[in-house]
Amino acid sequence: MKSIVVSIAVAAGFMIAGSAMAVDMPADAGACKACHSIEKKVVGPAWKDVAKKYVGDKDAVKTISDHIAAGGKFGWNFGVMPPKGGTAKTPEEIKKLAEFIVGLK
Protein backbone atom coordinates (compact mmCIF):
# COMPACT_ATOMS: atom_id res chain seq x y z
CA MET A 1 0.00 0.00 0.00
CA LYS A 2 2.83 2.36 0.91
CA SER A 3 4.49 1.85 -2.48
CA ILE A 4 1.26 2.75 -4.29
CA VAL A 5 0.98 6.02 -2.36
CA VAL A 6 4.64 6.84 -3.05
CA SER A 7 4.20 6.02 -6.75
CA ILE A 8 1.17 8.29 -7.01
CA ALA A 9 3.04 11.10 -5.24
CA VAL A 10 6.03 10.76 -7.58
CA ALA A 11 3.80 10.69 -10.67
CA ALA A 12 1.97 13.80 -9.45
CA GLY A 13 5.31 15.53 -8.94
CA PHE A 14 6.36 14.80 -12.52
CA MET A 15 3.05 16.08 -13.84
CA ILE A 16 3.35 19.29 -11.84
CA ALA A 17 6.95 19.82 -13.00
CA GLY A 18 5.92 19.30 -16.62
CA SER A 19 3.02 21.71 -16.21
CA ALA A 20 5.29 24.35 -14.71
CA MET A 21 7.64 24.10 -17.68
CA ALA A 22 4.72 24.37 -20.10
CA VAL A 23 3.45 27.47 -18.29
CA ASP A 24 6.86 29.13 -18.64
CA MET A 25 6.93 28.48 -22.39
CA PRO A 26 6.06 31.58 -24.39
CA ALA A 27 2.39 31.46 -25.34
CA ASP A 28 3.20 32.29 -28.95
CA ALA A 29 5.53 29.27 -29.36
CA GLY A 30 2.62 27.13 -30.59
CA ALA A 31 3.56 26.98 -34.27
CA CYS A 32 7.20 26.24 -33.40
CA LYS A 33 6.11 23.13 -31.51
CA ALA A 34 5.07 21.55 -34.81
CA CYS A 35 8.78 20.89 -35.47
CA HIS A 36 10.41 21.30 -32.03
CA SER A 37 9.86 20.08 -28.50
CA ILE A 38 11.64 20.90 -25.29
CA GLU A 39 13.03 17.43 -24.60
CA LYS A 40 13.34 15.50 -27.88
CA LYS A 41 13.99 15.93 -31.59
CA VAL A 42 10.83 16.16 -33.66
CA VAL A 43 11.61 17.56 -37.13
CA GLY A 44 14.17 20.00 -35.76
CA PRO A 45 16.38 19.72 -32.69
CA ALA A 46 15.03 19.68 -29.16
CA TRP A 47 15.21 23.12 -27.59
CA LYS A 48 17.27 21.72 -24.71
CA ASP A 49 19.85 20.56 -27.26
CA VAL A 50 19.90 24.04 -28.78
CA ALA A 51 20.41 25.50 -25.29
CA LYS A 52 23.32 23.10 -24.66
CA LYS A 53 24.96 24.15 -27.92
CA TYR A 54 25.14 27.75 -26.70
CA VAL A 55 26.08 27.25 -23.02
CA GLY A 56 28.54 29.96 -22.05
CA ASP A 57 27.94 32.01 -25.21
CA LYS A 58 27.15 35.56 -24.09
CA ASP A 59 25.51 36.24 -27.46
CA ALA A 60 23.32 33.11 -27.40
CA VAL A 61 19.98 34.95 -27.35
CA LYS A 62 20.99 37.15 -30.29
CA THR A 63 22.43 34.21 -32.25
CA ILE A 64 19.35 32.05 -31.74
CA SER A 65 17.05 35.00 -32.50
CA ASP A 66 18.97 35.69 -35.72
CA HIS A 67 18.77 32.02 -36.71
CA ILE A 68 15.03 31.87 -36.07
CA ALA A 69 14.48 35.08 -38.07
CA ALA A 70 16.63 34.05 -41.04
CA GLY A 71 15.92 30.32 -41.12
CA GLY A 72 18.51 27.78 -42.24
CA LYS A 73 20.25 24.55 -41.24
CA PHE A 74 22.58 25.75 -38.46
CA GLY A 75 24.69 22.58 -38.62
CA TRP A 76 21.99 20.28 -37.22
CA ASN A 77 21.52 18.14 -40.37
CA PHE A 78 17.75 18.01 -39.81
CA GLY A 79 16.64 19.89 -42.90
CA VAL A 80 16.09 23.59 -43.47
CA MET A 81 13.97 25.73 -41.17
CA PRO A 82 12.09 28.44 -43.06
CA PRO A 83 12.54 32.06 -41.94
CA LYS A 84 10.66 32.69 -38.70
CA GLY A 85 9.77 29.00 -38.74
CA GLY A 86 7.24 29.77 -41.46
CA THR A 87 5.30 32.07 -39.13
CA ALA A 88 4.68 35.82 -38.91
CA LYS A 89 6.52 36.17 -35.59
CA THR A 90 7.65 39.64 -34.58
CA PRO A 91 11.25 40.33 -33.52
CA GLU A 92 9.99 40.63 -29.92
CA GLU A 93 8.29 37.21 -30.06
CA ILE A 94 11.41 35.68 -31.57
CA LYS A 95 13.62 37.18 -28.86
CA LYS A 96 11.26 35.95 -26.14
CA LEU A 97 11.43 32.42 -27.56
CA ALA A 98 15.24 32.59 -27.83
CA GLU A 99 15.44 33.71 -24.17
CA PHE A 100 13.22 30.79 -23.20
CA ILE A 101 15.42 28.33 -25.12
CA VAL A 102 18.65 29.70 -23.62
CA GLY A 103 17.13 29.39 -20.14
CA LEU A 104 16.47 25.65 -20.49
CA LYS A 105 18.67 23.31 -18.46
C-alpha positions as CSV (number, residue, x, y, z in Angstrom):
1,M,0.0,0.0,0.0
2,K,2.8,2.4,0.9
3,S,4.5,1.8,-2.5
4,I,1.3,2.8,-4.3
5,V,1.0,6.0,-2.4
6,V,4.6,6.8,-3.0
7,S,4.2,6.0,-6.8
8,I,1.2,8.3,-7.0
9,A,3.0,11.1,-5.2
10,V,6.0,10.8,-7.6
11,A,3.8,10.7,-10.7
12,A,2.0,13.8,-9.4
13,G,5.3,15.5,-8.9
14,F,6.4,14.8,-12.5
15,M,3.0,16.1,-13.8
16,I,3.4,19.3,-11.8
17,A,6.9,19.8,-13.0
18,G,5.9,19.3,-16.6
19,S,3.0,21.7,-16.2
20,A,5.3,24.4,-14.7
21,M,7.6,24.1,-17.7
22,A,4.7,24.4,-20.1
23,V,3.4,27.5,-18.3
24,D,6.9,29.1,-18.6
25,M,6.9,28.5,-22.4
26,P,6.1,31.6,-24.4
27,A,2.4,31.5,-25.3
28,D,3.2,32.3,-28.9
29,A,5.5,29.3,-29.4
30,G,2.6,27.1,-30.6
31,A,3.6,27.0,-34.3
32,C,7.2,26.2,-33.4
33,K,6.1,23.1,-31.5
34,A,5.1,21.5,-34.8
35,C,8.8,20.9,-35.5
36,H,10.4,21.3,-32.0
37,S,9.9,20.1,-28.5
38,I,11.6,20.9,-25.3
39,E,13.0,17.4,-24.6
40,K,13.3,15.5,-27.9
41,K,14.0,15.9,-31.6
42,V,10.8,16.2,-33.7
43,V,11.6,17.6,-37.1
44,G,14.2,20.0,-35.8
45,P,16.4,19.7,-32.7
46,A,15.0,19.7,-29.2
47,W,15.2,23.1,-27.6
48,K,17.3,21.7,-24.7
49,D,19.8,20.6,-27.3
50,V,19.9,24.0,-28.8
51,A,20.4,25.5,-25.3
52,K,23.3,23.1,-24.7
53,K,25.0,24.1,-27.9
54,Y,25.1,27.7,-26.7
55,V,26.1,27.2,-23.0
56,G,28.5,30.0,-22.0
57,D,27.9,32.0,-25.2
58,K,27.1,35.6,-24.1
59,D,25.5,36.2,-27.5
60,A,23.3,33.1,-27.4
61,V,20.0,34.9,-27.4
62,K,21.0,37.2,-30.3
63,T,22.4,34.2,-32.2
64,I,19.3,32.1,-31.7
65,S,17.1,35.0,-32.5
66,D,19.0,35.7,-35.7
67,H,18.8,32.0,-36.7
68,I,15.0,31.9,-36.1
69,A,14.5,35.1,-38.1
70,A,16.6,34.0,-41.0
71,G,15.9,30.3,-41.1
72,G,18.5,27.8,-42.2
73,K,20.2,24.5,-41.2
74,F,22.6,25.8,-38.5
75,G,24.7,22.6,-38.6
76,W,22.0,20.3,-37.2
77,N,21.5,18.1,-40.4
78,F,17.8,18.0,-39.8
79,G,16.6,19.9,-42.9
80,V,16.1,23.6,-43.5
81,M,14.0,25.7,-41.2
82,P,12.1,28.4,-43.1
83,P,12.5,32.1,-41.9
84,K,10.7,32.7,-38.7
85,G,9.8,29.0,-38.7
86,G,7.2,29.8,-41.5
87,T,5.3,32.1,-39.1
88,A,4.7,35.8,-38.9
89,K,6.5,36.2,-35.6
90,T,7.7,39.6,-34.6
91,P,11.2,40.3,-33.5
92,E,10.0,40.6,-29.9
93,E,8.3,37.2,-30.1
94,I,11.4,35.7,-31.6
95,K,13.6,37.2,-28.9
96,K,11.3,35.9,-26.1
97,L,11.4,32.4,-27.6
98,A,15.2,32.6,-27.8
99,E,15.4,33.7,-24.2
100,F,13.2,30.8,-23.2
101,I,15.4,28.3,-25.1
102,V,18.7,29.7,-23.6
103,G,17.1,29.4,-20.1
104,L,16.5,25.7,-20.5
105,K,18.7,23.3,-18.5
